[in-house]
Amino acid sequence: MTDSRNSSASSRRTIKQLASLGLVAIAYFALTIFVLHFLRPEQDALRRPTSDYAVGPYGWLMTSAFLGMALACLSLAAGLYRGVSEPARSRIGLALIGGVWVVGLLIAAAFPIDLEGASRTTSGTIHQINGPIGFLSLTIGVLLISLGFRHDEKWSALHRPTLVLALAMLALSIVNGASIRLGFGYPGLGQRILLAIFVTWFVLTAVHLRRRRETPGKA
């Protein structure tokens, strides 16, 4: 009995630590992107993606932001796997956020984008192919995880707000994709709004995970 209680307490501590780590890492990402807008005012934030900040002065900051986001999502995915009951746990959603999206962020950090008007490079081509795959994985992962919350009474209160945010991300992804393909609109602004929505979703989810007092049993 004592061993069981000790194990449960240890599991709760681990979940709380993962949620806390995720919150610190996502805060670093958001703050870094915010600061880069002032450090690199020459970049067209309305039309160009945040990846542009990785090329040129202070490029290392954008690279560290990629890594911060990767750490945040990996931590949250691990915490949700432990902290959400089996019926509500979307394994596919967690794999997309904690796997495909994280790998995509590492690729983005390793292979910088080609700036507008610059010669095409292998690095830029890899980045360009990787971007849509990563954002699609993120959006679908957020949607699946949010849909799953309704199956756990301890998470059901979070189901509606997170689902609304997930659907907003989906709508923006479609609009951004059309803007890029057709060459109109403000895809840079759209990407930033999408990231802001995701950070909001992340904070809501991680804070709820951190406050959980009980850990459902794993299947």
C-alpha positions in Angstrom: 0.0 0.0 0.0 2.8 2.4 0.9 4.7 1.5 -2.2 1.6 2.2 -4.3 1.2 5.6 -2.7 4.9 6.4 -3.1 4.6 5.4 -6.8 1.5 7.6 -7.3 3.2 10.6 -5.6 6.3 10.1 -7.7 4.2 10.0 -10.9 2.4 13.2 -9.9 5.7 14.9 -9.3 7.0 13.8 -12.7 3.9 15.1 -14.4 4.1 18.4 -12.6 7.8 18.7 -13.6 7.1 18.0 -17.2 4.3 20.6 -17.3 6.5 23.2 -15.6 9.4 22.5 -18.0 7.0 22.9 -20.9 5.7 26.2 -19.6 9.1 27.6 -19.1 10.2 26.5 -22.6 7.1 27.8 -24.4 7.5 31.1 -22.6 11.1 31.3 -23.8 9.9 30.7 -27.4 7.2 33.3 -27.2 9.4 35.9 -25.6 12.2 35.3 -28.1 9.9 35.7 -31.1 8.5 38.9 -29.6 12.0 40.4 -29.0 13.2 39.5 -32.5 10.5 41.7 -34.0 12.3 44.7 -32.4 15.8 43.4 -33.0 15.1 42.7 -36.7 12.6 45.4 -37.8 13.7 45.2 -41.4 12.0 41.8 -41.8 8.5 42.0 -43.2 6.4 40.4 -40.4 3.2 40.6 -42.5 4.4 38.6 -45.4 7.4 36.6 -44.3 7.6 33.7 -41.7 9.4 33.8 -38.4 12.0 31.5 -39.8 13.6 34.5 -41.6 14.9 35.6 -38.2 17.3 32.6 -38.2 19.3 34.1 -41.1 21.4 37.1 -40.4 22.0 39.1 -37.2 20.7 37.4 -34.0 20.0 34.2 -36.0 21.1 32.2 -33.1 18.1 33.5 -31.1 15.7 32.1 -33.6 17.5 28.8 -33.7 17.2 28.7 -29.9 13.5 29.5 -30.2 13.1 26.4 -32.4 14.8 24.3 -29.8 12.7 25.9 -27.0 9.5 25.0 -28.8 10.7 21.5 -29.4 11.5 21.0 -25.7 8.2 22.5 -24.7 6.2 20.2 -27.0 8.2 17.1 -26.1 7.6 17.8 -22.4 3.9 18.4 -22.8 3.4 15.3 -24.9 5.2 13.2 -22.2 3.1 14.8 -19.5 -0.2 14.3 -21.2 0.6 10.7 -21.9 1.0 10.2 -18.2 -1.7 12.6 -17.0 -4.7 11.7 -19.3 -6.7 8.5 -18.9 -6.5 5.9 -21.7 -10.0 6.6 -23.2 -9.1 10.3 -23.6 -5.5 9.9 -24.6 -5.0 10.5 -28.3 -1.8 8.5 -29.1 -1.8 9.8 -32.7 -2.2 13.4 -31.5 0.6 13.1 -29.0 2.8 11.4 -31.6 2.2 14.3 -34.0 3.0 17.0 -31.5 5.7 15.2 -29.5 7.2 13.4 -32.5 6.6 14.7 -36.0 6.3 18.4 -35.0 9.4 18.2 -32.7 11.4 16.6 -35.5 10.3 19.3 -37.9 11.4 22.0 -35.4 14.9 20.3 -35.2 15.0 20.2 -39.0 14.0 23.9 -39.1 16.8 24.8 -36.7 19.4 22.8 -38.7 18.4 23.9 -42.1 17.7 27.7 -42.3 15.2 29.2 -44.8 16.2 31.1 -47.9 15.5 34.8 -47.6 13.2 36.4 -50.1 15.2 37.2 -53.3 18.2 35.0 -52.3 19.5 32.2 -54.4 17.9 28.8 -53.7 19.9 26.5 -51.5 19.6 22.9 -50.4 19.1 24.1 -46.8 16.3 26.4 -47.9 14.6 23.7 -50.0 14.6 21.3 -47.0 13.2 24.0 -44.8 10.5 24.9 -47.3 9.4 21.3 -47.6 9.6 20.7 -43.9 7.5 23.7 -42.9 4.0 22.7 -44.2 4.4 19.1 -43.0 5.3 20.4 -39.5 2.5 22.8 -39.2 0.0 20.3 -40.6 1.1 17.8 -37.9 0.9 20.4 -35.2 -2.6 21.4 -36.2 -4.0 17.9 -36.5 -2.3 16.9 -33.3 -3.8 19.8 -31.3 -7.2 19.0 -32.7 -7.1 15.3 -31.9 -5.8 15.9 -28.3 -8.5 18.5 -27.7 -11.2 16.1 -29.0 -10.0 13.4 -26.6 -10.4 15.6 -23.5 -14.1 15.1 -23.5 -13.7 11.5 -22.6 -12.0 12.2 -19.2 -14.1 13.9 -16.6 -11.0 15.6 -15.1 -10.3 17.2 -18.5 -13.8 17.7 -19.9 -13.9 21.3 -18.7 -10.9 22.0 -21.0 -12.5 20.3 -24.0 -14.5 23.2 -25.4 -11.9 26.0 -25.1 -9.1 23.9 -26.5 -11.3 22.6 -29.3 -12.2 26.2 -30.3 -8.5 27.1 -30.4 -7.7 23.9 -32.4 -10.4 24.8 -35.0 -9.1 28.3 -35.2 -5.7 26.9 -36.0 -7.2 24.6 -38.6 -9.0 27.6 -40.3 -5.8 29.7 -40.2 -3.8 26.8 -41.7 -6.2 26.6 -44.6 -6.1 30.4 -45.2 -2.3 30.6 -44.9 -1.9 27.7 -47.3 -4.2 29.5 -49.9 -2.3 32.8 -49.3 1.1 31.2 -50.0 -0.1 29.2 -53.1 -2.0 32.1 -54.6 0.5 34.8 -53.7 -1.9 37.2 -51.9 -2.7 38.2 -48.3 -0.4 38.3 -45.3 0.9 34.7 -44.7 3.6 36.0 -42.2 0.9 37.6 -40.1 -1.3 34.5 -40.4 1.6 32.3 -39.2 2.2 34.5 -36.2 -1.5 34.5 -35.2 -1.5 30.7 -35.6 1.6 30.4 -33.3 -0.1 32.8 -30.8 -3.2 30.6 -30.7 -1.1 27.5 -30.2 0.9 29.1 -27.4 -2.5 29.9 -25.8 -3.7 26.3 -26.2 -0.4 25.1 -24.8 -0.5 27.3 -21.7 -4.1 26.3 -20.9 -3.3 22.6 -21.3 0.0 22.7 -19.4 -1.4 24.7 -16.5 -4.3 22.2 -16.2 -1.9 19.3 -16.3 0.3 20.9 -13.7 -2.6 21.4 -11.3 -3.9 17.9 -11.6 -4.0 16.2 -8.2 -4.5 12.7 -9.4 -3.0 10.7 -12.1 -5.2 8.3 -14.0 -3.9 4.8 -14.4 -2.1 4.0 -17.6 -3.3 1.2 -19.8 
